[in-house]
Amino acid sequence: MSRLILIKGAGDLATGIAHRLYRSGFLVVMTELAQPTVIRRPVAFAEAVYRGRTEVEGVTAVRTEMDGLAATFEQDAIPVVVDETGRCVQERNWAAVVDAILAKRNIATALTDAPLVVGVGPGFTVGKDVHFVVETKRGHDLGRVLLSGTAAPNTAIPGNIGGYTIERLLQSPCAGVFQGMKNIGDIVRKGEVVATVEKQPVPAKIGGVLRGLLRSGLTVQEGMKIGDIDPRSCREYCFTISDKARAVGGGVLEALLMSRLTGE
């Protein structure tokens, strides 16, 4: 049976999924927007859209057109295809489609997209939209494969890291063009300006290491997430796949194996 897997989205969680599936022997293709708004850029294959090629923990992703998938596979790399409309779902006979966009709602993913369809996070119902759902909420059920129902609803409150939740986030104070003032991996102090939007400063709410920051020059909306501070202040965490992404990746791999996609 085919081992060709389509992952919708190429952010840090989707990258954790793709990394695990690639190392488990699957042929993985990812899709992204023409201008990804990824925060944790060093660990997101979405960066291939801007840079042409990027690497995360020894695995390479390359921006590719749909007619160039075979050539990218021959490079031992993961193709990342710019797909604003979802056309890629219809252009191949995928063994599985994994929706890892993390939009908190279903954006045009259907049971009929592939023999196996997996929804990552809230917004999907098993048996209605997808065959399996993988839980993304931090806690006891993180990475769990749900055989019925839906994932935990979106609370809009980030998971607790080092005793902090919403304080970890950097959000845009207004609509406009984003400009970073610091680099991912920098140690920042509470109150220190790490970015601007239309010259309005964005100060750190807590001290720690700047784990994620939007690419400069992108247009953002008021309240949009533009950065992430890790109070644990371990710089290495900025450049390696997170525990959450690894857990979710393990859940997706479990779903694939449960469906016998390996042909065993």
C-alpha positions as CSV (number, residue, x, y, z in Angstrom):
1,M,0.0,0.0,0.0
2,S,1.1,3.6,-0.7
3,R,3.2,5.3,2.0
4,L,2.5,8.8,0.5
5,I,1.3,11.2,3.2
6,L,0.0,14.7,2.8
7,I,0.4,17.1,5.8
8,K,-1.6,20.3,5.5
9,G,0.5,23.0,7.3
10,A,4.2,23.2,7.9
11,G,4.4,25.0,11.3
12,D,6.3,23.7,14.3
13,L,3.7,21.1,15.3
14,A,3.2,19.9,11.7
15,T,7.0,19.8,11.4
16,G,7.2,17.5,14.5
17,I,4.7,15.2,12.8
18,A,6.5,15.3,9.5
19,H,9.9,14.7,11.1
20,R,8.6,11.6,12.9
21,L,6.8,10.1,9.9
22,Y,9.9,10.8,7.7
23,R,12.2,9.0,10.1
24,S,9.6,6.1,10.2
25,G,9.9,5.5,6.5
26,F,6.9,7.4,5.1
27,L,7.0,9.7,2.0
28,V,5.8,13.0,3.4
29,V,4.6,16.1,1.4
30,M,3.6,19.3,3.2
31,T,1.6,22.3,2.1
32,E,1.8,25.9,3.2
33,L,0.7,29.4,2.5
34,A,2.7,31.7,0.2
35,Q,3.6,33.8,3.3
36,P,3.6,31.6,6.4
37,T,3.2,33.4,9.7
38,V,5.2,30.8,11.7
39,I,6.6,31.9,15.1
40,R,9.0,29.0,15.9
41,R,10.9,29.4,12.6
42,P,14.0,27.4,13.4
43,V,11.9,24.3,13.9
44,A,9.3,24.8,11.1
45,F,9.6,23.4,7.6
46,A,7.5,26.3,6.5
47,E,10.7,28.3,6.4
48,A,11.5,26.4,3.1
49,V,8.8,28.6,1.5
50,Y,11.0,31.7,2.1
51,R,14.5,30.2,2.0
52,G,14.0,27.4,-0.6
53,R,15.5,24.8,1.8
54,T,15.6,24.4,5.5
55,E,16.7,21.7,8.0
56,V,15.3,20.6,11.3
57,E,17.2,18.1,13.4
58,G,18.9,16.5,10.4
59,V,15.9,16.3,8.2
60,T,15.7,18.7,5.1
61,A,12.7,20.3,3.5
62,V,12.7,21.9,0.1
63,R,10.2,24.2,-1.5
64,T,8.8,22.2,-4.4
65,E,6.2,22.2,-7.1
66,M,3.8,19.3,-7.4
67,D,5.5,18.0,-10.5
68,G,8.8,18.0,-8.7
69,L,7.9,15.7,-5.8
70,A,9.9,12.7,-7.2
71,A,13.1,14.8,-7.6
72,T,12.8,16.1,-4.0
73,F,12.3,12.6,-2.7
74,E,15.5,11.6,-4.5
75,Q,17.3,14.3,-2.5
76,D,16.1,12.6,0.7
77,A,14.1,15.7,1.5
78,I,10.5,16.6,2.3
79,P,8.7,18.6,-0.3
80,V,6.9,21.8,0.8
81,V,4.4,22.9,-1.7
82,V,2.7,26.4,-1.7
83,D,-1.0,25.6,-1.8
84,E,-3.5,28.4,-1.0
85,T,-6.6,26.6,-2.2
86,G,-6.2,23.0,-1.1
87,R,-5.7,21.8,-4.7
88,C,-2.9,19.3,-3.6
89,V,-5.5,17.0,-2.0
90,Q,-7.0,16.3,-5.4
91,E,-3.8,16.0,-7.3
92,R,-2.5,12.7,-5.9
93,N,-3.9,9.5,-4.5
94,W,-2.7,10.0,-0.9
95,A,-2.5,7.1,1.5
96,A,-3.4,9.6,4.3
97,V,-4.1,13.3,4.7
98,V,-3.2,14.9,8.0
99,D,-4.7,18.3,8.7
100,A,-2.2,20.1,11.0
101,I,-3.1,23.6,10.1
102,L,-4.2,24.2,13.7
103,A,-6.8,26.7,12.7
104,K,-9.0,25.5,15.6
105,R,-11.7,24.7,13.0
106,N,-12.0,22.5,10.0
107,I,-11.0,24.2,6.7
108,A,-12.2,22.0,3.9
109,T,-10.9,18.7,5.2
110,A,-13.2,15.7,4.5
111,L,-13.4,12.0,5.1
112,T,-13.3,11.4,1.4
113,D,-9.9,13.1,1.0
114,A,-8.0,9.8,1.5
115,P,-8.4,6.3,2.9
116,L,-7.2,7.8,6.2
117,V,-7.8,11.4,7.3
118,V,-6.4,12.6,10.6
119,G,-7.3,15.9,12.3
120,V,-4.8,17.5,14.6
121,G,-6.3,19.5,17.5
122,P,-9.8,21.0,17.9
123,G,-12.3,21.6,15.1
124,F,-12.7,18.0,13.9
125,T,-15.2,15.3,14.7
126,V,-14.3,11.6,14.4
127,G,-16.6,9.9,11.8
128,K,-17.8,13.2,10.4
129,D,-14.7,15.1,9.3
130,V,-11.9,12.7,9.9
131,H,-11.2,9.1,10.9
132,F,-9.0,10.0,13.9
133,V,-8.3,13.1,16.0
134,V,-5.0,13.7,17.8
135,E,-5.2,15.7,21.0
136,T,-2.9,18.8,21.1
137,K,-3.8,20.3,24.5
138,R,-1.0,20.0,27.0
139,G,-1.7,17.7,29.9
140,H,-2.6,14.1,30.5
141,D,-4.1,13.4,27.0
142,L,-1.5,15.2,24.9
143,G,-0.8,13.1,21.7
144,R,-3.7,10.8,22.4
145,V,-5.4,9.3,19.4
146,L,-9.2,9.8,19.7
147,L,-11.4,7.1,18.2
148,S,-14.6,9.2,18.8
149,G,-15.7,12.7,19.5
150,T,-13.5,15.8,19.3
151,A,-10.3,17.2,20.8
152,A,-10.5,19.5,23.8
153,P,-11.9,22.9,22.8
154,N,-9.6,25.8,22.2
155,T,-9.4,28.0,25.4
156,A,-7.2,30.7,23.8
157,I,-4.9,30.2,26.9
158,P,-1.4,28.7,26.1
159,G,-0.2,25.8,28.0
160,N,1.7,26.3,31.3
161,I,5.5,26.5,30.8
162,G,7.6,27.4,33.8
163,G,4.5,28.7,35.7
164,Y,3.5,31.1,32.9
165,T,0.7,30.8,30.3
166,I,-0.6,34.0,28.5
167,E,2.4,36.0,29.7
168,R,4.6,33.9,27.4
169,L,3.0,35.3,24.3
170,L,3.9,38.4,22.3
171,Q,0.9,39.9,20.5
172,S,0.6,42.7,18.0
173,P,-0.7,46.0,19.5
174,C,-2.2,47.0,16.2
175,A,-2.5,46.2,12.5
176,G,0.5,46.9,10.3
177,V,4.0,45.8,9.4
178,F,6.0,43.7,11.9
179,Q,9.7,44.4,12.6
180,G,11.7,42.2,14.9
181,M,14.2,43.9,17.2
182,K,15.7,40.7,18.7
183,N,16.6,37.3,17.4
184,I,15.3,33.9,18.3
185,G,17.5,32.5,21.0
186,D,18.2,35.9,22.6
187,I,17.7,36.2,26.4
188,V,15.3,39.1,27.1
189,R,14.3,40.9,30.2
190,K,10.8,41.8,31.3
191,G,9.8,45.1,29.7
192,E,12.5,44.9,27.1
193,V,11.3,45.8,23.5
194,V,11.6,42.7,21.3
195,A,9.7,44.0,18.2
196,T,7.6,46.8,16.8
197,V,4.4,47.0,14.7
198,E,4.0,50.3,12.9
199,K,6.7,51.7,15.3
200,Q,4.6,50.7,18.3
201,P,6.8,48.8,20.7
202,V,6.1,45.2,21.8
203,P,7.7,44.6,25.2
204,A,8.4,41.3,26.8
205,K,5.9,40.5,29.6
206,I,8.3,38.1,31.3
207,G,12.0,37.4,31.2
208,G,13.4,34.3,29.4
209,V,14.7,33.2,26.0
210,L,13.0,34.4,22.9
211,R,11.8,31.0,21.6
212,G,9.8,32.3,18.6
213,L,9.5,35.4,16.6
214,L,7.6,36.3,13.4
215,R,9.6,37.0,10.2
216,S,10.2,40.8,9.8
217,G,8.3,42.6,7.1
218,L,5.1,40.6,7.3
219,T,1.7,42.4,7.7
220,V,-0.1,41.5,11.0
221,Q,-3.4,42.1,12.6
222,E,-4.1,43.5,16.0
223,G,-3.9,40.8,18.7
224,M,-2.1,38.4,16.4
225,K,0.6,36.2,18.0
226,I,4.0,37.4,16.9
227,G,6.4,35.8,19.4
228,D,6.9,33.4,22.3
229,I,9.1,33.7,25.4
230,D,10.3,30.6,27.2
231,P,10.9,31.4,30.9
232,R,13.1,28.3,31.3
233,S,15.8,30.2,29.4
234,C,17.3,27.2,27.8
235,R,18.5,28.4,24.4
236,E,18.7,24.8,23.0
237,Y,14.9,24.5,23.2
238,C,14.6,27.2,20.5
239,F,16.3,25.0,17.9
240,T,14.9,21.6,18.7
241,I,11.4,20.1,18.2
242,S,9.3,20.6,21.3
243,D,8.0,17.9,23.6
244,K,4.4,18.8,22.5
245,A,5.3,18.4,18.8
246,R,7.0,15.1,19.4
247,A,4.0,13.8,21.3
248,V,1.5,14.9,18.6
249,G,3.8,13.4,16.0
250,G,3.7,10.1,17.9
251,G,0.0,10.2,17.9
252,V,-0.3,10.7,14.2
253,L,2.2,7.9,13.6
254,E,0.1,5.6,15.9
255,A,-3.0,6.5,13.8
256,L,-1.2,5.5,10.6
257,L,-0.1,2.2,12.0
258,M,-3.6,1.5,13.4
259,S,-4.9,1.9,9.9
260,R,-2.3,-0.6,8.5
261,L,-0.9,1.8,6.0
262,T,2.4,0.1,6.2
263,G,0.8,-2.9,4.4
264,E,1.6,-5.3,7.2
